[in-house]
Amino acid sequence: MATTFDFASADGTVLRGWQDDSDGLPLLISNGLGTIPLAWPGLVGPDSGYRACTWFYRGTFGSERPADHSRVRVEDHVEDAVALLDAMGMDKALVACWSVGVNIGFELAVRHPDRVAGLMAVAGVPGGTFETMGAPWRIPRRLRRPIATSVARTGRVVGPALTWLASKVPVDERTAWLITRTRFIRPEARTEVLVPMLQEFLVQDWRWYMNLAVQASKHDPVDVSSVRCPVTLVAGRHDLLTSMQDVVATAERIPHAEVTVLPGSHFLPLEYPELVSAALGELAKRCDLEPARD
């Protein structure tokens, strides 16, 4: 059984937290923008082997917007993650991160190394995220960040229209089927997981969502040389948002890192939950971590 709760971050912003109320190794999920905990079916639930927790980004899914609307940088999300660990009574945890959440996970490991037992980065890189977008379309690297940032800034301007339009989109099994046929999300994604994720994703305030994306685009690459905890990176061979080559290159810069390439898209936690769970299980074996207790 999962529960939600509120907790305060360092700057006083009240955020919505989530925990699955299970027993096992402490696990912090640093999610992708606009996604929900159930997007990780292999890691949440009573039989996962983890006491999983996560939080919803500032201004989304019940979390407050900060008094200073500029306080939505990756560094601010890192402090939110620390506040959640404190609220959960977790001195140290495994960190499973996805997409933009990978930026946060690596920053957390650098800024607060004592809180991270091991880091699994799925379909993301430690900073410079927008420079990895569009690689499968053969967009030159020097153009990727300007193009992706321009798209996000335009989305922020037309956000109210997007919010209205998204609220009119019916989300059911047929919608999920159509989306998986575009191959943006692969057909391996299970309908029973994809439908509720899409339902939550579409009802956001899209101006605010695009503002979060713009701020994330400003996060420069992290110096991973100081990351000492065990690291596993998981890449999607058909990922249109994060270059598989960039994920592999990140692993090469961390001597103790392991890397797995799956035949999926950017949405690996939905498409291959068992393999993602197995990757985290192998990472956990390399960590010195005791099961969490209430």
TAFENGI-V783044 format. One record per residue. N is the residue number from 1. RES is the residue in one letter. D_FIRST is the distance of its C-alpha to the first C-alpha in whole Angstrom. Layout:
n-><N & N>
res-><RES & RES>
d_first-><D_FIRST & D_FIRST>
This chain:
n-><1 & 2 & 3 & 4 & 5 & 6 & 7 & 8 & 9 & 10 & 11 & 12 & 13 & 14 & 15 & 16 & 17 & 18 & 19 & 20 & 21 & 22 & 23 & 24 & 25 & 26 & 27 & 28 & 29 & 30 & 31 & 32 & 33 & 34 & 35 & 36 & 37 & 38 & 39 & 40 & 41 & 42 & 43 & 44 & 45 & 46 & 47 & 48 & 49 & 50 & 51 & 52 & 53 & 54 & 55 & 56 & 57 & 58 & 59 & 60 & 61 & 62 & 63 & 64 & 65 & 66 & 67 & 68 & 69 & 70 & 71 & 72 & 73 & 74 & 75 & 76 & 77 & 78 & 79 & 80 & 81 & 82 & 83 & 84 & 85 & 86 & 87 & 88 & 89 & 90 & 91 & 92 & 93 & 94 & 95 & 96 & 97 & 98 & 99 & 100 & 101 & 102 & 103 & 104 & 105 & 106 & 107 & 108 & 109 & 110 & 111 & 112 & 113 & 114 & 115 & 116 & 117 & 118 & 119 & 120 & 121 & 122 & 123 & 124 & 125 & 126 & 127 & 128 & 129 & 130 & 131 & 132 & 133 & 134 & 135 & 136 & 137 & 138 & 139 & 140 & 141 & 142 & 143 & 144 & 145 & 146 & 147 & 148 & 149 & 150 & 151 & 152 & 153 & 154 & 155 & 156 & 157 & 158 & 159 & 160 & 161 & 162 & 163 & 164 & 165 & 166 & 167 & 168 & 169 & 170 & 171 & 172 & 173 & 174 & 175 & 176 & 177 & 178 & 179 & 180 & 181 & 182 & 183 & 184 & 185 & 186 & 187 & 188 & 189 & 190 & 191 & 192 & 193 & 194 & 195 & 196 & 197 & 198 & 199 & 200 & 201 & 202 & 203 & 204 & 205 & 206 & 207 & 208 & 209 & 210 & 211 & 212 & 213 & 214 & 215 & 216 & 217 & 218 & 219 & 220 & 221 & 222 & 223 & 224 & 225 & 226 & 227 & 228 & 229 & 230 & 231 & 232 & 233 & 234 & 235 & 236 & 237 & 238 & 239 & 240 & 241 & 242 & 243 & 244 & 245 & 246 & 247 & 248 & 249 & 250 & 251 & 252 & 253 & 254 & 255 & 256 & 257 & 258 & 259 & 260 & 261 & 262 & 263 & 264 & 265 & 266 & 267 & 268 & 269 & 270 & 271 & 272 & 273 & 274 & 275 & 276 & 277 & 278 & 279 & 280 & 281 & 282 & 283 & 284 & 285 & 286 & 287 & 288 & 289 & 290 & 291 & 292 & 293 & 294>
res-><M & A & T & T & F & D & F & A & S & A & D & G & T & V & L & R & G & W & Q & D & D & S & D & G & L & P & L & L & I & S & N & G & L & G & T & I & P & L & A & W & P & G & L & V & G & P & D & S & G & Y & R & A & C & T & W & F & Y & R & G & T & F & G & S & E & R & P & A & D & H & S & R & V & R & V & E & D & H & V & E & D & A & V & A & L & L & D & A & M & G & M & D & K & A & L & V & A & C & W & S & V & G & V & N & I & G & F & E & L & A & V & R & H & P & D & R & V & A & G & L & M & A & V & A & G & V & P & G & G & T & F & E & T & M & G & A & P & W & R & I & P & R & R & L & R & R & P & I & A & T & S & V & A & R & T & G & R & V & V & G & P & A & L & T & W & L & A & S & K & V & P & V & D & E & R & T & A & W & L & I & T & R & T & R & F & I & R & P & E & A & R & T & E & V & L & V & P & M & L & Q & E & F & L & V & Q & D & W & R & W & Y & M & N & L & A & V & Q & A & S & K & H & D & P & V & D & V & S & S & V & R & C & P & V & T & L & V & A & G & R & H & D & L & L & T & S & M & Q & D & V & V & A & T & A & E & R & I & P & H & A & E & V & T & V & L & P & G & S & H & F & L & P & L & E & Y & P & E & L & V & S & A & A & L & G & E & L & A & K & R & C & D & L & E & P & A & R & D>
d_first-><0 & 4 & 7 & 10 & 13 & 17 & 20 & 23 & 25 & 28 & 30 & 28 & 26 & 23 & 20 & 17 & 14 & 11 & 9 & 6 & 6 & 8 & 11 & 14 & 17 & 16 & 16 & 17 & 17 & 20 & 20 & 22 & 24 & 22 & 19 & 15 & 13 & 12 & 16 & 15 & 13 & 15 & 13 & 10 & 7 & 7 & 11 & 12 & 14 & 13 & 11 & 11 & 12 & 15 & 16 & 18 & 22 & 24 & 25 & 22 & 19 & 19 & 21 & 24 & 28 & 30 & 33 & 35 & 34 & 35 & 32 & 30 & 32 & 30 & 31 & 29 & 26 & 27 & 27 & 24 & 22 & 24 & 23 & 19 & 20 & 21 & 19 & 16 & 19 & 19 & 23 & 23 & 20 & 21 & 21 & 20 & 22 & 23 & 26 & 27 & 24 & 27 & 29 & 27 & 26 & 29 & 30 & 28 & 29 & 33 & 32 & 30 & 30 & 29 & 26 & 25 & 25 & 25 & 25 & 24 & 26 & 25 & 28 & 29 & 32 & 32 & 34 & 37 & 34 & 36 & 39 & 37 & 37 & 39 & 40 & 40 & 42 & 45 & 44 & 46 & 44 & 47 & 46 & 42 & 41 & 43 & 42 & 38 & 39 & 41 & 39 & 36 & 39 & 40 & 36 & 36 & 39 & 38 & 35 & 35 & 36 & 34 & 31 & 33 & 33 & 30 & 29 & 31 & 30 & 28 & 25 & 24 & 25 & 29 & 28 & 26 & 28 & 31 & 30 & 29 & 33 & 34 & 33 & 31 & 28 & 29 & 28 & 26 & 23 & 21 & 21 & 18 & 17 & 20 & 20 & 17 & 18 & 22 & 21 & 19 & 22 & 25 & 24 & 25 & 28 & 30 & 33 & 30 & 28 & 32 & 33 & 30 & 31 & 35 & 34 & 32 & 35 & 37 & 35 & 38 & 37 & 36 & 38 & 36 & 39 & 37 & 34 & 34 & 30 & 30 & 29 & 28 & 29 & 28 & 30 & 31 & 34 & 34 & 32 & 34 & 33 & 33 & 36 & 35 & 38 & 37 & 34 & 36 & 39 & 36 & 35 & 39 & 39 & 37 & 39 & 36 & 33 & 32 & 32 & 31 & 32 & 30 & 32 & 29 & 29 & 28 & 24 & 24 & 20 & 20 & 23 & 23 & 19 & 20 & 23 & 22 & 19 & 22 & 24 & 22 & 22 & 25 & 25 & 23 & 26 & 28 & 27 & 27 & 24 & 22 & 18 & 16 & 16 & 15>
